[in-house]
Amino acid sequence: MFIDENGSAGKITDIFKKITNNLPIDENDKYFTITGCIFERKDYYNAQLEIKKLKEKFWDEGIYYDSKAKKEKYVCLHSREIRRHDGAFNDKLINHNEFTMALTNTLKNINCTIISININLVEYLKKGYLHNVYETAFDFILERYIYATKNNKKGIIMLEARGKLEDKALLKHINDVINNRGRKNITTKELKEKIKGVYFNPKWNEEYSATYVGLEIADLFSYPIHQAVKYKKDNQAFLVLKEKLDGYPNFLNKEIKIFPKEKDDINHP
């Protein structure tokens, strides 16, 4: 399972101050989302080939010149840069409309199972929850990873590296859950049997000559879910991925979990 995030758990201190002082809170800061994409080995290999074909169609050998870093880089599919037509996705380098259509078709062809946790930071604070938000979200996604991996299959979890201190703190928490505490109806024995490793990687390797495709895909799928939860309605990108959600079509508050639970769910047609 590859994991990516949207929103910022770090906003919670600012939100707490605004709640305390009865100040308005920006809707864009309200949710924190982490999304996991679970692959069978063969499906991940096929996803790597699909992404490689896409990159080589629009960039020579999948490489572009980063004018800011003043070096050549292998293209990394980053949703923010794609939306902003920035970096490799500059209109001077590619036909953006053609690329977007090709990317959509590529993502449709990728076979994976998606689970997502969305924390409403305002309600989280109002209800008196004091636990670290990122750790809370990870605990939920860990549960759903176990539920989604059938027949005692084993796997690894890969998260995008955020910083040495943040990664170290989260890894300590993960180790404690897996080895000591467990999760509700999931024993440490089952966690240790099913999870064979937890890793933190950037999207690129050190030489910028290759990317971790699973992290790119998690990024591309997490943002539409974050937007759908935030605005309570589907978006075009969400329609591409929703059949990949574990438990589809009955996934709401199961594999898209909103916590604390809200009265209004995403308005699916």
Secondary structure, 3 states (H helix, E strand, C coil): CEEEEECCHHHHHHHHHHHHCCCCCCHHHCEEEEEEEECCHHHHHHHHHHHHHHHHHHCHHHEEEECCCCEEEECCCCHHHHHHCCHHHCCCCCCHHHHHHHHHHHHHHCCCEEEEEEEEHHHHHHCCCCCCHHHHHHHHHHHHHHHHCCCCCCEEEEEECCCHHHHHHHHHHHHHHHHHHCECCECHHHHHHHEEEEEEECCECCCCCCECHHHHHHHHHHHHHHHHHHHCECCHHHHHHHHHECCCCCCECCCEEEECCCCCCCECC
